[in-house]
Amino acid sequence: MHNLGELDSNLDLDKMCRNAVARSRGRVVDINIEYFGNDELLKYITDRAKQIKRLRLSCCYYVSDEALIEALAKLPLLVELDLTLCLFTTEPIEASGRTCPRLKTFKLNWQAFRFDHINPEEEVEFSDEAIAIGKNMPRLRHLQLIGNAMIDIGLKAILDGCPHLESLDLRRCLNICLKGNVWKRCVEQVKYLWLPDDPTKDYGFITGPEDERRSSSSEDCFRRGSGLGFPFDFDEDYDDDNDDGGDDYDNDYNDDDDDNDDGGDCYNSGSIAGWLDTLVDDDFTRLDTFEDDDFTRPDYF
């Protein structure tokens, strides 16, 4: 369930959020200001809460590039950033890679559009976000790009620049071909891979005009896995003081429920896993007095 952005509701949420941050005395580690975030609120939060590890700004149309870049500079412990359905340029993407060295999970989802023809001079423009990710987020582990307009050169930039990538969600990325060496590299490098035609009913947002016409299953998906969507919010330990970006990043996967899957599937080059949303909408802040497992519960999409 997502905040639908009604005006009165947003005013109440802004006040509630400020009160929660003030009462936390700087100990907030997880905050969600979906739909009601703006420049002033983001500055208020990041001026007072420097320990934030997860920041979600889905549908925050009133947060500017400049405000987000300034906020990210104050969050060196950030592990997860969600910019779903936002209007930012590539500058905040580049800044997050520079100023948030622990960033491991990034969501940059949009509504899907298919272009029948892309001129050669436009190829970089269509893939500029993916190229920025590849150049600036070398320690990234989990990437969700539902509905991104990139073409294969953008995907190649991600594979080149993110060698530790474990999960990649390409659902509704309608302009990539996934042929030849690019497809081969995806299968070899990425453990959990969601393909453009895989169902998105677990996502939670409209992905494009074809949503209602698409089938809930995809004949082109190579192997069916999780029925609960993209594995962005693993039960992981965010205490990364000794993390060198190598293979010591451990997650516990559970593939016992494969027979009961009902959507949100992926091509999986390893074992199959599922994640279930348990986070309540109103619970948009969490404090560092919680155990790691308390605030790293699965997200909604």
C-alpha positions in Angstrom: 0.0 0.0 0.0 1.5 3.3 -1.1 0.8 6.9 0.0 -1.4 8.3 -2.8 -0.2 11.9 -2.2 -3.4 13.7 -1.1 -2.6 17.2 0.0 -4.0 17.1 3.5 -2.4 13.7 4.1 1.0 15.1 3.0 0.8 18.0 5.4 0.1 15.7 8.3 2.9 13.3 7.2 5.4 16.2 6.9 4.7 17.2 10.5 4.7 13.6 11.8 8.0 13.0 10.1 9.7 16.1 11.6 8.4 15.2 15.0 9.7 11.6 14.7 13.1 12.8 13.6 13.3 15.4 16.4 12.3 12.8 19.0 14.9 10.3 17.7 17.8 12.6 18.7 19.7 11.7 15.5 19.3 7.9 15.8 17.1 7.3 12.7 18.5 4.7 10.4 15.6 4.0 8.0 13.3 6.7 6.6 10.6 6.7 4.0 9.2 10.0 2.7 7.4 8.6 -0.3 5.3 11.2 -2.2 5.5 14.0 0.5 9.2 14.7 0.5 10.5 18.1 -0.5 13.7 20.1 -0.3 13.0 21.6 3.1 12.0 18.3 4.7 14.9 16.4 3.3 17.3 19.1 4.7 15.6 19.0 8.1 16.0 15.2 8.2 19.6 15.0 7.1 20.7 17.9 9.3 19.6 16.0 12.3 20.0 12.3 11.4 23.5 11.5 10.1 23.1 7.7 10.7 20.6 7.0 8.0 21.3 3.8 6.2 18.1 3.5 4.1 16.5 6.5 2.3 13.3 6.1 0.2 12.2 9.1 -1.9 9.7 7.4 -4.3 7.5 9.9 -6.1 9.2 12.9 -4.4 8.6 15.3 -7.3 9.4 18.3 -5.1 13.0 17.3 -4.2 15.5 19.0 -6.4 18.9 17.7 -7.7 20.7 20.2 -5.5 18.8 19.3 -2.3 19.4 15.6 -2.8 23.1 16.1 -3.6 23.5 18.2 -0.4 21.6 15.6 1.6 23.7 12.6 0.3 26.9 14.4 1.3 25.6 14.2 4.9 24.9 10.4 4.8 28.2 8.5 4.6 26.6 5.4 6.2 23.8 5.1 3.5 23.4 1.5 2.3 20.1 1.8 0.3 18.7 4.6 -1.9 15.3 4.4 -3.6 14.6 7.1 -6.3 11.6 5.3 -7.9 9.5 7.6 -10.1 11.5 10.7 -9.4 12.6 13.5 -11.8 16.3 13.7 -11.0 19.1 14.1 -13.6 22.2 12.0 -13.5 23.9 14.4 -11.1 22.5 12.9 -7.9 23.3 9.4 -9.2 26.9 10.4 -9.6 27.0 12.2 -6.2 25.6 9.1 -4.4 28.5 7.0 -5.7 31.0 9.6 -4.6 29.7 10.5 -1.2 28.1 7.2 -0.1 30.8 4.6 -0.2 28.7 1.9 1.5 25.8 2.1 -1.0 24.9 -1.4 -2.0 21.2 -1.2 -3.0 19.9 1.3 -5.6 16.4 1.6 -7.1 15.8 3.9 -10.1 12.4 2.8 -11.5 10.3 4.6 -14.1 7.3 4.0 -16.4 8.3 1.9 -19.4 8.4 3.2 -23.0 9.4 1.3 -26.1 11.1 3.2 -28.9 11.0 1.6 -32.3 14.1 3.5 -33.5 16.9 5.2 -31.6 19.3 7.3 -33.6 23.0 6.5 -32.9 23.6 10.0 -31.6 20.8 9.4 -29.0 22.1 6.1 -27.7 24.2 7.6 -24.8 21.3 9.9 -23.9 18.9 7.0 -23.5 21.5 5.2 -21.3 22.9 8.1 -19.4 21.5 6.9 -16.0 22.9 3.4 -16.5 26.2 4.8 -17.6 26.3 7.0 -14.5 25.6 4.0 -12.3 28.3 2.0 -13.9 30.9 4.8 -13.5 30.0 5.8 -9.9 28.7 2.7 -8.0 31.4 0.0 -8.1 30.4 -1.6 -4.8 26.7 -2.0 -5.7 25.1 -5.4 -5.0 21.4 -4.9 -5.8 20.1 -2.8 -8.6 16.4 -2.3 -9.7 15.8 -0.4 -13.0 12.2 -1.3 -13.8 11.0 0.7 -16.8 14.4 2.2 -17.6 14.8 3.4 -21.2 18.4 2.3 -21.6 19.7 0.2 -24.5 22.4 -2.4 -24.4 25.3 0.1 -24.1 23.8 1.1 -20.7 23.5 -2.4 -19.5 27.1 -3.1 -20.6 28.3 0.0 -18.6 26.6 -1.5 -15.5 28.2 -4.9 -16.0 31.6 -3.3 -16.5 31.3 -0.9 -13.6 29.5 -3.0 -10.9 31.6 -6.2 -10.6 29.9 -7.2 -7.3 26.3 -7.0 -8.6 24.2 -9.9 -7.3 20.7 -8.9 -8.2 19.6 -7.0 -11.3 15.9 -6.2 -12.1 15.4 -5.3 -15.8 11.6 -5.7 -15.9 10.0 -3.4 -18.5 13.3 -2.3 -19.8 11.9 -2.5 -23.3 14.8 -1.1 -25.3 17.4 -3.7 -24.4 18.0 -6.7 -26.7 19.8 -9.1 -24.3 21.6 -10.8 -27.1 25.1 -12.2 -27.7 27.8 -11.2 -25.2 25.6 -8.9 -23.1 23.2 -11.7 -22.4 26.1 -14.1 -21.7 27.6 -11.6 -19.2 24.3 -11.1 -17.4 23.9 -14.8 -16.8 27.5 -15.3 -15.8 27.9 -12.2 -13.5 24.4 -11.8 -11.9 22.9 -14.4 -9.6 19.4 -13.0 -9.6 18.2 -11.6 -12.9 14.7 -10.3 -13.8 14.0 -10.0 -17.5 12.1 -7.3 -19.4 9.0 -9.4 -19.9 8.8 -10.8 -16.4 5.6 -9.9 -14.5 5.5 -6.8 -12.2 2.4 -7.4 -10.1 4.6 -7.4 -7.0 6.1 -4.0 -7.9 3.3 -1.7 -6.6 3.5 1.1 -9.2 2.1 1.3 -12.7 5.0 0.5 -15.1 3.4 1.7 -18.4 0.3 1.7 -20.6 0.5 -2.0 -21.3 0.3 -3.1 -17.7 -3.3 -4.3 -17.8 -2.9 -6.1 -21.1 0.1 -8.1 -20.1 -0.1 -11.7 -18.9 0.9 -12.6 -15.4 3.3 -15.1 -16.8 6.1 -14.9 -19.3 6.9 -17.6 -21.8 10.4 -16.1 -22.3 11.5 -16.4 -18.7 14.1 -19.1 -18.5 13.4 -20.4 -14.9 10.7 -19.4 -12.5 11.7 -18.4 -9.0 10.5 -16.1 -6.3 6.9 -15.3 -6.1 7.5 -12.2 -4.0 9.6 -9.9 -6.2 13.1 -8.5 -6.4 15.4 -9.3 -3.5 16.3 -5.8 -2.5 15.9 -6.0 1.2 17.8 -9.0 2.3 18.0 -9.9 6.0 21.5 -8.5 5.9 23.8 -6.9 8.5 24.3 -3.2 7.8 27.4 -3.1 10.0 29.9 -2.7 7.2 32.9 -1.3 9.2 35.2 -3.9 7.8 33.6 -4.3 4.4 36.1 -4.1 1.6 33.5 -4.6 -1.2 34.6 -8.2 -1.7 33.0 -11.6 -1.2 32.4 -11.3 2.5 28.9 -9.9 1.9 26.7 -12.7 3.1 22.9 -13.2 2.8 20.8 -16.1 3.9 18.6 -17.4 1.0 15.6 -19.6 1.4 14.4 -21.6 -1.5 12.0 -23.9 0.3 8.8 -22.4 -1.1 9.5 -22.6 -4.9 6.4 -24.8 -5.5 4.1 -22.1 -4.2 5.3 -19.2 -6.4 2.7 -17.0 -8.0 4.5 -14.2 -9.8 7.3 -11.7 -9.7 9.6 -14.3 -11.1 13.2 -14.1 -12.2 15.9 -15.9 -14.1 18.2 -17.3 -11.4 21.6 -18.6 -12.1 21.9 -20.0 -8.6 19.3 -20.8 -5.9 15.8 -19.4 -5.8 14.6 -17.0 -3.0 11.6 -15.0 -2.0 11.0 -11.9 0.0 7.8 -10.7 1.6 6.9 -7.1 2.5 6.1 -6.6 6.2 6.8 -2.9 6.4 3.8 -0.8 7.3 3.3 2.5 5.4 3.1 4.7 8.6 6.3 3.3 10.0 8.5 5.6 8.0 11.3 5.9 10.6 13.3 3.3 12.5 15.9 3.9 15.2 19.3 2.4 15.8 18.0 0.9 19.0 16.5 -1.8 16.8 18.4 -4.9 15.9 19.5 -5.1 12.3 16.9 -7.7 11.4 14.2 -5.3 12.7 14.8 -2.6 10.2 16.1 -4.6 7.2 12.7 -6.2 6.6 11.6 -6.6 3.0 10.5 -3.4 1.3 7.4 -2.9 -0.9 7.5 -1.8 -4.5 
